[in-house]
Amino acid sequence: MSDVKCARLLVEASNRDVEALRGMGDASVFADEIFGFHVQQAAEKLLKAWLALLGESYPLTHDLELLFNLLQELGISTSGFAALSEYTPYAVQFRYEAIGFDTAPLDRQAGLAMVESLLAEVQMQFGGREGK
């Protein structure tokens, strides 16, 4: 599979997570653990897609900070998305254990906005590469 095709599949998969997030505004219906999981998953897929578009292999990891660091090592500025690293624990840890009651609720609008912004940035990276 070409790097572009792999990236496209990852972006399409992340878009499904973003669509789910758009319907999860009500915290009384969707726990923060579920919302945070989909933010993390969307961001992970998008960062891996970006790496694939650059012709780079990406590790099988849920660690968003590691993926951001790999992009930065390639000269890509990702500082505008760095706050998404805070969602890494939602990939595994908070999928199997509840967030403590003393933890502030997630800012769902901010989480969705950050991942939508990353989605738009990665989609822009496809310019001229669609047919490859």
Phi and psi in degrees as a GROMACS rama.xvg file:
@    title "Ramachandran Plot"
@    xaxis  label "Phi"
@    yaxis  label "Psi"
@TYPE xy
-69.5827  159.1  SER-2
-60.0994  -39.5618  ASP-3
-67.8091  -41.4763  VAL-4
-64.9992  -42.0165  LYS-5
-60.5281  -46.0997  CYS-6
-61.0664  -42.5396  ALA-7
-60.8838  -43.7945  ARG-8
-62.6974  -40.309  LEU-9
-65.9257  -40.3387  LEU-10
-65.5414  -42.2987  VAL-11
-61.6884  -41.0088  GLU-12
-66.1995  -40.537  ALA-13
-66.1745  -34.4512  SER-14
-62.6176  -33.5635  ASN-15
-65.8907  -37.9321  ARG-16
-64.7162  -41.5725  ASP-17
-63.4243  -42.6203  VAL-18
-60.1576  -41.2165  GLU-19
-62.7996  -42.9785  ALA-20
-59.3918  -36.9747  LEU-21
-62.4716  -24.3438  ARG-22
-98.1565  5.94048  GLY-23
-108.952  32.5854  MET-24
-70.1221  -23.3653  GLY-25
-90.4098  106.772  ASP-26
-66.8055  -18.5956  ALA-27
-77.8658  -14.795  SER-28
-102.726  -42.4122  VAL-29
-116.657  114.681  PHE-30
-61.5053  154.205  ALA-31
-56.341  -34.2682  ASP-32
-60.5408  -38.097  GLU-33
-74.0092  -45.7643  ILE-34
-60.887  -48.8873  PHE-35
-60.7606  -36.5297  GLY-36
-59.7945  -45.1369  PHE-37
-71.7249  -31.7481  HIS-38
-62.6323  -48.1991  VAL-39
-61.2396  -45.2977  GLN-40
-63.8754  -43.7658  GLN-41
-61.7388  -45.7929  ALA-42
-63.752  -43.9433  ALA-43
-58.5949  -47.4133  GLU-44
-64.3338  -38.8247  LYS-45
-68.4717  -41.0486  LEU-46
-65.8696  -38.8909  LEU-47
-67.4702  -37.2053  LYS-48
-62.3231  -42.5587  ALA-49
-61.6343  -44.3177  TRP-50
-62.019  -42.7903  LEU-51
-62.0074  -40.3293  ALA-52
-61.9381  -28.456  LEU-53
-84.4457  2.09027  LEU-54
79.1495  16.4881  GLY-55
-99.7672  147.119  GLU-56
-78.6749  150.584  SER-57
-123.754  148.297  TYR-58
-76.5001  155.698  PRO-59
-81.6741  90.5512  LEU-60
-145.161  156.878  THR-61
-103.307  -0.89777  HIS-62
-77.0669  102.232  ASP-63
-65.7076  -36.0571  LEU-64
-62.094  -40.3211  GLU-65
-61.0777  -43.8439  LEU-66
-66.2262  -40.1201  LEU-67
-61.0932  -42.8458  PHE-68
-62.0487  -38.9624  ASN-69
-62.3671  -41.5127  LEU-70
-65.567  -41.347  LEU-71
-64.3155  -37.162  GLN-72
-62.0724  -24.2235  GLU-73
-91.4284  6.03964  LEU-74
86.9435  13.5553  GLY-75
-92.4198  126.425  ILE-76
-81.9174  117.443  SER-77
-120.746  12.9133  THR-78
-58.4642  -29.7679  SER-79
-68.5165  -12.5848  GLY-80
-115.359  1.66808  PHE-81
-56.9971  -30.9721  ALA-82
-62.3427  -20.0238  ALA-83
-64.0454  -21.4031  LEU-84
-57.7328  -26.8235  SER-85
-64.7462  -14.5141  GLU-86
-88.4617  -2.97319  TYR-87
-52.8912  -43.7137  THR-88
-62.249  -18.3027  PRO-89
-74.1996  -15.6895  TYR-90
-68.7261  -40.4139  ALA-91
-130.329  -60.1475  VAL-92
-52.5177  -53.17  GLN-93
-83.1324  -1.81105  PHE-94
-77.1297  -24.7086  ARG-95
-116.214  -9.47743  TYR-96
-139.482  148.758  GLU-97
-75.2805  152.831  ALA-98
-72.0081  143.191  ILE-99
-61.7283  150.412  GLY-100
-65.351  -20.564  PHE-101
-85.3481  0.829724  ASP-102
-85.6471  134.569  THR-103
-64.7234  143.616  ALA-104
-62.55  151.918  PRO-105
-66.3885  145.469  LEU-106
-86.3059  95.7488  ASP-107
-65.0253  -38.5912  ARG-108
-63.4331  -42.3515  GLN-109
-67.0272  -42.7586  ALA-110
-61.5411  -45.742  GLY-111
-63.9731  -43.7864  LEU-112
-61.5542  -41.5719  ALA-113
-63.8026  -44.8639  MET-114
-71.7849  -33.2467  VAL-115
-65.7999  -37.7093  GLU-116
-65.5399  -42.4337  SER-117
-63.9949  -41.2992  LEU-118
-57.8647  -46.5984  LEU-119
-62.3662  -40.8934  ALA-120
-64.005  -45.0387  GLU-121
-67.541  -39.2557  VAL-122
-61.356  -35.663  GLN-123
-65.1674  -26.5768  MET-124
-70.3651  -12.989  GLN-125
-76.4042  -13.7397  PHE-126
-41.1703  116.21  GLY-127
79.2883  -0.0153775  GLY-128
-109.57  2.25917  ARG-129
-57.0651  -40.5136  GLU-130
-85.3715  -0.533786  GLY-131
